[in-house]
Amino acid sequence: MNPPEGFAEFVAARGTSLLRTAYLACDSPDEAEDVLQSALERACRNWHRLRADAAPEPYVRKIIINLAISRARRRAILQFIPTHSPPDRPAPATSDVELRQILVDGLRILPPRQRAVVVLRYWEDLTESQTAQILGCSIGTVKSQAFKALVRLRAWLGEEVTGLVGS
């Protein structure tokens, strides 16, 4: 079966950006690739629903975020692992690469909904309105989830690293 008209061009043009979104929203690179593949499969099946003048990227991003949240919920239900001591905190970063890895690791501690808000708002640089539209919630929910996520990330990162990334 051939892909619908315009779908292959869309994937070629926006695939890397969509993979980045999936990577940041998921717990592992392998899971991100699976989520992206599933999202593109759903988008291909429903490509005919998009208007000719509609931008498909927000539609596919929404699929990615919803799939990542669903998978995280399933994992949380199936794998409950109690921890008796808090995880080790990372040492202060000495380079941009190390700082970026610490921030990506920090995303992993957030609940799926907060992670989705942080990825869309701050990594993808979307507005609160665009983020709310993709997540199917109110702007107030985006604001509160972002606030809670940033508080949690700052606490996890600690004083030394927080000073490096700003408050």
Secondary structure, DSSP 8 states (H G I E B T S, - for coil): ----TTHHHHHHHHHHHHHHHHHHHSSSHHHHHHHHHHHHHHHHHTGGGS-TTS-HHHHHHHHHHHHHHHHHHHHHHH-----SS--------SSHHHHHHHHHHHHHTS-HHHHHHHIIIIIS---HHHHHHHHTS-HHHHHHHHHHHHHHHHHHHHHHHHHHH--
